[in-house]
Each structure stands twice: as C-alpha cells, then as structure tokens.
Amino acid sequence: MPETNGLRLETLLEHVSRMNATDLHLSVGSVPLIRYNSQLRAVEGYESLRQEDTQALMESCVNEMRYATLHEQGEVDFSFSLPGYGRFRANIFRQRGSYSLSIRSLPFTIPSADKLGLPATVRTLAERKSGLVLATGPTGSGKSTTLACLIDSINTKRRCHIITIEDPIEYLHKHKMSLVNQREVGWDTRSFATALRAALREDPDVILVGEMRDPETIDVALTAAETGHLVLSTLHTQGAAKTVNRIFDAFPHDQQQQVRAQLASVLEGVVSQQLVPGEDQSLALACEVMVVNPAIRNLIREGKPYQINTILQTGGNEGQQTMDHALAALYMSKRISYEDALNRAQDAQTFTQLCSRRRA
C-alpha cells in the first residue's frame, strides 16, 4: 500500500495487528484510533487527520469498482489481506464532505471452538443435516466468527457442498473434506436473496447467509431449511425470544401464521452472543443458547416466544442456557468483573440470585 502524506495504511494496520486490536478508525479532525478491549484508544505518534489525509488513505485501498460504488452510494464495504498480519474488513463512507474509514481485523486462521469459548451444545448444531441455525447479537459480538467456526467444523468432518453468501467475505475457507464456494454481495451477486435463490439450484448441503436483512431473504432461508438444507445465518437481535419475534415481525400480519409454522418446523438453535471485557484484558464470550425442542416448537407455532426464557432457565440438562447464567458463570470463574456482568444481564435480580446461589 502506498505512502500518503507521511501516513501509510499498512503501518497503521500493522499496529492494529501487533496490539491485538479489533478495529481501526480514521476520520478528519481525529488522530487514528484503535479499539482495544472494547475501548477506543489513540495511536501514539500521529496528529489529527486532515481531509486530504483520509482522501489519500481511501485511495490507497480502493480499486476502480469500489471507488465507483463509494461515489454512487456514499459508502462501500470490502475485505482485503495484508500478508503476515491478517485479513481486514473495511467500510469507507462519506461524512461532512470528507471520507472516514472503519477497518476491522480478521485473522487469517479461523479460531477453534475451544479458543472462542463456545459451549459444547453450540458445536453440536453444526452436526445437523438440515434446519436453521442462527447466531445473534449486536454488531461486533462475534457472530460471524462463531458461524465461521461451525462452517470449518463441517468442512473438516463432512463431504458436502458448502455455499457462503457474505457482505463482505470475512474468513477464507479452504477446501478440506467439503467443497466451499464463497460469494460476496455486490461483487459476485446482487443481493443475499438473489444469491440464496440461486444457491438452491447449485446442489448445496450447507448454506451460510451472512445476514437475514429483509423479509425476502428470511423467506428464502426458511424455504431452503424446509427443503433439506442446513442454513446458518445472523440477526442483530439479543436473546432467543426476541430473535423469534424479529422473524415474525418481518412479515405482514396475514402471513405470520404461515411463518410461525415454517419457523417451528425448521429452527434448530439460536446462539445469542455478547463479548465482555475480561479481567485479563481479553474479551470473554457470553452465550445464551437455545436448542429447539418440542416444547419450544409449540411455543413458536402458537406465537408465544415470550415463554421461551422459562424453558431456557430450566433446561440446563438439554444444553439450554440463558444469558444471565452465562454471565454469572464467567463472573464466578473470575474471567469478568461483577459490574461488567451486571451491566449486560437481562434481568439484574436473576443474575444477582445466580451469583449468590453459586457462592453458597
């Protein structure tokens, strides 16, 4: 990458990699910032960026096609590699007449389930031959990494055809036991829904949909799961009950009964995630896990997702786990602070009781 007025994007990204930071932010009027342990920190040795600085940094990493998209739409997403340091996902956007860059670090290697801290029940969801598995949570909670880990597990153990549809492609999968085709929205295909419809004619066994953004994509994903494919995807929701509600609410009222019946028959599991700053300066993964059983299928079919949490609270022997249980376990094992856990708890009273019970 070329030097730009004394600034080199490569040098900044090397700093991100060296610090094990997750993100780099470049914006006019601010020094370069990295996100480390969930907090923004200044990169030392740099002055505030000028408009010509971010313009030059933008030009150093976009090609003609990406520049055309940026000029037309005001933002562009893409991923790229920096040999020796990893892969990065970039979003460049216009703001107040200048360009800003937000770049996320993506390691070359896909982390193992053990390294991520995924519960054993989540790993078994990759063994399903059909159905819908969802990873949910806020932006930056590790949903894509969890699904990449599950895809890698399938790729390692099964002879099947895996198609991923992503925006942009984050983790690169090599062909192992499986054949893996990865398509990027905007470059390889027009939209998630378009690629998903096409995937059904491409003899897939497993389909990864980067995000179920709209009713059309959700509808095709449900159909794909219903017709014997394993579909993995993400939603920006927190908790299994809210995830089910979000899918219901994506459709008009007169279609919701059909959607409830479809979802009840195909949903296999929901993993709702948060990344919590750890006591050792790392990030700890807290997971709510819903493994769909006959009782949960009935609640979905009857439109009563608000009762799902009761099943999660009492279904530990089936691998069910509420977010409050996950946070309490992380706190009791001294991986996160009480304050950080309490701030992220769904029910403060329940969380406090769980911690008191475990101390006793």
C-alpha positions in Angstrom: 0.0 0.0 0.0 1.5 3.4 -1.0 2.5 6.1 1.5 0.1 9.0 1.8 1.4 12.3 3.2 3.6 10.5 5.7 0.8 8.2 6.6 0.8 4.5 5.5 -2.3 2.4 5.9 -0.1 -0.7 6.1 1.8 0.8 9.1 -1.5 1.5 10.9 -2.8 -2.0 10.2 0.5 -3.5 11.5 -0.1 -1.6 14.7 -3.6 -3.0 14.9 -2.3 -6.5 14.5 0.6 -6.0 17.0 -1.8 -4.7 19.6 -4.4 -7.4 19.0 -6.9 -4.6 18.5 -10.2 -5.3 16.8 -10.8 -2.0 14.8 -9.0 1.0 13.3 -10.9 4.3 12.8 -9.7 7.1 10.6 -11.6 10.3 10.5 -10.9 14.0 9.8 -10.2 16.0 12.9 -9.2 13.0 15.0 -5.9 11.1 15.4 -6.0 7.5 14.3 -7.9 5.4 16.8 -7.9 1.7 17.6 -10.5 -0.3 19.5 -8.7 -2.4 22.2 -10.6 -4.4 24.8 -13.8 -2.7 23.7 -12.4 0.8 24.2 -11.2 3.4 21.7 -7.5 4.4 22.1 -5.3 6.9 20.2 -2.5 5.6 18.1 0.5 7.4 19.5 2.8 9.5 17.3 0.1 10.8 14.9 -1.5 14.2 14.6 -5.2 14.8 13.8 -6.0 13.7 10.3 -6.8 16.3 7.6 -9.3 15.9 4.8 -6.5 15.2 2.3 -5.1 12.5 4.6 -8.3 10.4 4.7 -8.8 11.0 1.0 -5.3 9.6 0.2 -5.8 6.7 2.7 -9.1 5.9 0.9 -7.5 6.0 -2.5 -4.7 3.7 -1.3 -7.1 0.8 -0.7 -9.9 1.0 -3.2 -9.9 -0.1 -6.8 -11.9 1.5 -9.6 -15.0 -0.6 -9.0 -15.1 0.1 -5.2 -14.5 3.8 -5.9 -17.4 3.9 -8.2 -19.6 2.3 -5.6 -18.4 4.7 -3.0 -19.1 7.7 -5.3 -22.5 6.5 -6.2 -23.8 5.2 -2.8 -21.7 7.1 -0.2 -20.2 4.0 1.3 -18.5 0.8 0.3 -17.8 -2.5 2.1 -15.0 -4.8 1.2 -12.3 -7.1 2.6 -8.6 -7.4 1.8 -5.5 -9.2 3.1 -2.2 -7.9 4.4 0.4 -10.7 4.1 1.8 -11.6 7.5 -0.8 -9.7 9.5 -4.2 -11.0 8.5 -7.4 -10.1 6.7 -9.4 -6.9 7.2 -12.9 -5.8 6.6 -13.2 -2.2 5.6 -16.1 0.3 5.4 -15.4 3.6 3.8 -18.1 6.3 4.0 -18.6 10.0 3.3 -19.3 12.3 6.2 -19.5 16.1 6.2 -17.8 16.3 2.8 -14.8 14.0 3.7 -14.1 10.3 3.9 -13.9 8.2 7.0 -12.6 4.6 7.3 -13.6 1.9 9.7 -11.5 -1.2 9.4 -11.9 -4.4 11.4 -9.2 -7.0 11.9 -10.0 -10.6 10.7 -7.4 -13.2 11.5 -6.2 -15.5 8.7 -6.9 -18.6 10.7 -10.4 -19.5 11.9 -10.4 -19.8 15.7 -11.3 -23.1 17.2 -14.4 -23.6 19.3 -12.2 -24.0 22.4 -10.4 -20.8 21.8 -13.7 -18.9 21.2 -15.2 -20.4 24.4 -18.2 -21.8 22.6 -20.4 -24.1 24.7 -20.4 -27.8 23.7 -24.1 -27.6 22.8 -23.4 -24.9 20.1 -20.8 -27.1 18.5 -23.3 -29.9 18.1 -25.5 -27.6 16.0 -23.0 -28.0 13.2 -23.9 -31.7 13.1 -27.5 -31.0 11.9 -28.1 -32.1 8.4 -30.9 -29.6 7.8 -32.7 -26.8 9.5 -31.9 -23.2 10.5 -29.2 -22.2 13.0 -28.9 -18.5 14.0 -26.1 -16.5 15.6 -27.5 -13.3 17.1 -26.2 -10.3 19.0 -25.1 -6.7 18.5 -22.5 -5.6 15.9 -19.1 -6.7 17.0 -20.3 -9.6 19.2 -18.5 -12.3 17.2 -21.5 -13.7 15.3 -19.6 -14.1 12.0 -16.7 -15.8 13.8 -19.0 -18.3 15.5 -20.5 -19.3 12.2 -17.1 -19.5 10.5 -16.1 -21.9 13.3 -19.2 -24.0 12.7 -18.6 -24.0 8.9 -15.0 -25.0 9.4 -16.1 -27.9 11.6 -18.4 -29.1 8.9 -15.7 -28.6 6.3 -13.3 -30.7 8.4 -15.7 -33.6 9.1 -18.1 -34.0 6.2 -18.1 -34.5 2.5 -20.6 -31.9 1.3 -21.1 -28.7 -0.7 -21.0 -25.5 1.3 -22.0 -22.2 -0.2 -21.5 -18.9 1.8 -23.1 -15.6 0.9 -21.4 -12.7 2.7 -21.1 -9.0 2.6 -18.2 -8.8 2.6 -16.4 -12.2 2.8 -14.6 -12.3 6.1 -12.9 -15.6 6.7 -11.5 -17.6 3.8 -12.3 -21.3 3.8 -10.0 -23.8 2.1 -11.5 -26.9 0.6 -11.0 -29.7 3.1 -13.4 -32.6 3.1 -16.0 -30.3 1.7 -16.2 -28.1 -1.4 -16.6 -24.5 -0.2 -17.8 -21.7 -2.6 -17.9 -18.2 -1.2 -19.8 -15.4 -2.8 -19.6 -11.7 -2.0 -22.7 -9.5 -2.2 -22.0 -6.6 -4.6 -19.2 -8.3 -6.4 -20.3 -11.9 -7.1 -24.0 -11.4 -6.7 -26.6 -8.6 -6.5 -28.1 -9.4 -3.1 -28.5 -12.0 -0.4 -31.9 -13.0 -1.6 -30.7 -13.4 -5.2 -27.7 -15.5 -4.3 -29.8 -17.6 -1.9 -32.4 -18.4 -4.6 -29.6 -19.3 -7.0 -27.9 -21.5 -4.3 -30.9 -23.8 -4.3 -30.1 -24.7 -7.9 -26.4 -25.3 -7.1 -26.7 -28.6 -5.2 -25.7 -27.3 -1.7 -25.8 -29.2 1.5 -25.0 -26.2 3.7 -25.7 -22.5 3.1 -24.3 -19.7 5.1 -26.3 -16.4 4.7 -24.2 -13.6 6.2 -27.3 -11.7 7.4 -31.1 -12.1 7.1 -31.7 -8.4 6.4 -35.2 -8.4 4.8 -38.4 -10.4 4.5 -37.4 -11.8 1.1 -34.1 -13.2 2.4 -35.8 -14.6 5.5 -38.5 -16.2 3.4 -36.0 -18.0 1.1 -33.8 -19.0 4.0 -36.9 -20.7 5.7 -37.7 -22.4 2.4 -34.1 -23.6 2.0 -34.1 -25.1 5.5 -37.5 -26.6 4.9 -36.3 -28.4 1.7 -33.5 -30.3 3.4 -30.6 -27.9 3.6 -28.7 -26.7 6.7 -28.9 -22.9 6.7 -26.8 -20.8 9.1 -27.3 -17.0 9.4 -27.2 -14.0 11.7 -29.6 -11.4 13.1 -29.0 -8.2 15.1 -31.2 -9.3 18.0 -30.4 -10.1 21.6 -31.9 -13.3 23.0 -33.7 -16.2 21.6 -37.2 -14.9 22.3 -36.5 -11.5 20.6 -35.0 -13.4 17.7 -38.2 -15.3 17.1 -40.2 -12.1 17.5 -38.0 -10.4 15.0 -38.7 -13.0 12.3 -42.4 -12.9 13.0 -42.5 -9.1 12.8 -40.6 -9.0 9.4 -43.8 -10.2 7.7 -47.3 -8.7 7.4 -49.9 -9.9 9.9 -51.7 -12.1 7.4 -48.5 -14.1 6.7 -47.4 -14.6 10.2 -49.3 -17.8 10.9 -47.6 -19.5 8.0 -44.2 -18.1 9.1 -44.8 -19.4 12.6 -45.5 -22.9 11.2 -42.4 -22.8 9.0 -40.1 -21.5 11.7 -41.4 -24.0 14.2 -40.5 -26.9 11.9 -37.1 -25.7 10.7 -35.4 -23.8 13.6 -32.8 -25.9 15.3 -30.9 -23.4 17.5 -30.2 -19.8 18.4 -26.9 -18.7 19.9 -27.1 -15.1 21.2 -23.8 -13.6 22.0 -22.0 -10.8 23.8 -18.3 -10.0 24.1 -17.4 -8.8 27.6 -14.1 -7.1 28.6 -12.2 -9.7 30.6 -10.1 -9.2 33.8 -7.0 -10.3 31.8 -7.5 -7.5 29.1 -9.1 -10.1 26.7 -12.7 -10.4 25.6 -14.8 -13.2 27.1 -17.7 -14.7 25.1 -21.0 -14.9 26.9 -23.6 -17.1 25.1 -27.3 -17.6 25.5 -28.1 -21.0 23.9 -31.5 -22.2 22.8 -31.6 -25.7 21.4 -35.1 -26.2 19.9 -37.1 -29.0 21.5 -40.8 -30.0 21.1 -41.9 -27.5 23.8 -40.2 -24.6 22.1 -41.6 -25.7 18.7 -45.1 -25.5 20.2 -44.4 -22.0 21.6 -43.2 -20.8 18.2 -46.2 -22.3 16.4 -48.6 -20.8 18.9 -46.9 -17.3 18.7 -45.8 -17.3 22.4 -42.0 -16.7 22.2 -42.2 -14.7 25.5 -42.4 -18.1 27.3 -39.1 -19.4 25.8 -37.0 -18.0 28.6 -38.8 -20.2 31.1 -37.7 -23.3 29.2 -34.1 -22.0 28.9 -33.9 -21.4 32.7 -34.9 -25.0 33.5 -33.4 -26.8 30.6 -29.7 -26.9 31.6 -29.6 -30.7 31.2 -30.6 -30.2 27.5 -27.8 -27.7 26.9 -30.1 -24.6 27.3 -28.5 -21.6 28.8 -29.8 -18.1 29.5 -27.5 -15.0 29.1 -27.7 -14.4 32.9 -26.4 -17.9 33.5 -23.6 -17.4 31.1 -22.6 -14.1 32.7 -22.8 -15.5 36.2 -20.5 -18.4 35.2 -18.0 -16.0 33.7 -18.0 -13.8 36.8 -17.8 -16.8 39.2 -14.8 -18.1 37.3 -13.2 -14.6 37.7 -13.0 -14.0 34.0 -15.1 -10.8 34.0 -15.9 -8.2 36.7 -19.2 -8.2 38.6 -20.0 -4.7 37.2 -19.4 -5.7 33.6 -21.6 -8.8 34.0 -24.4 -6.9 35.8 -24.4 -4.2 33.1 -25.0 -6.9 30.4 -27.5 -9.0 32.4 -31.0 -9.4 31.0 -32.5 -9.5 34.5 -30.4 -7.9 37.2 -32.3 -9.7 40.0 -32.0 -13.1 38.4 -28.3 -12.5 37.8 -27.7 -11.5 41.4 -29.5 -14.5 42.7 -27.5 -16.8 40.4 -24.2 -15.4 41.8 -25.4 -15.7 45.4 -26.5 -19.3 44.8 -23.2 -20.2 43.3 -21.2 -18.6 46.1 -23.2 -20.6 48.6 
